[in-house]
Amino acid sequence: MDTSTSADTHHEPHAHAAAHEHHELGFWRKYIFSTDHKVIGIQYGLCGLAFLFFGFCLMMLMRWQLAYPGQALPVIGKWLPQIFGLSQWVA
């Protein structure tokens, strides 16, 4: 084996640095469109918490209507007829 073949087989560590660049993924690709099972588990948990909160809000609205029939809901009651255009609800 001569010196010319041994020099060609040595790998220079920075020779292909441009071809192997690693860039950070953006928020959308990393967390929204991820295929990583850990990120999907986090998405599943957060989605479950969001729907739990939404169901809790609906439950509280129904209980308010049962406890105080005919009265406007607190905070959002005065805006509901304007938002949905329900003139028969305005007293």
Phi, psi and omega in degrees: 000125181265176186287338181289323180285326180288332178287329180285336183274348178289140182260124176272125189296332183256012184291321183246033183295325182290329182283339184245034179289139175248123179250154179285137176283150178285173182301314184297315182286330184277321187248331183268313183255036184279151172247008178284130186294332178289318179291322178296322176297319177295318178299317180298316180295316179293322178295320177298318178294322179296316180289330175296316178295319178297316177295322177298317179297317178296321178297318180293324176296318179294320179293325177296317180295325177287324182284324183229075182293139177085352179264154179288149177291146178293146176071305186258354186298324182284342181264341183301313178297327179288323182289313185266355179067038181264092184286334180289344179275343181280123181258000000 
